[in-house]
Amino acid sequence: MMKALQIFFLRVYEIINSMRNLGDKINDATIVENLLRSVTPNFNSEVFVIEEMQDSKSLIVEQLHGILIAFEMRKGDPS
């Protein structure tokens, strides 16, 4: 069974690919900023760390996905 975060990112990738296929020049920094604002409150501490310790403008979507998956695995969240 897929976790909510995996389903969320599958949908995000689908939207990103659709936008880019239609010629939109959306960049990863914009996507990452929007994703950091949209994740559920249980990721607030990780979002804070990403914003304070890393340059979120240099992150790509796949890196953010990996960071949040790793955080969820460490936390042991069953959702």
Buried (B, 14 or more C-beta within 10 A) or exposed (E): EEBEBEEBBEEBEEEBEEEEEEEEEEEBBEBBBEBBEEBEEEBEEBBEEBEEEEEBEEBEBEBBBEBBBEBBEEEEEEE
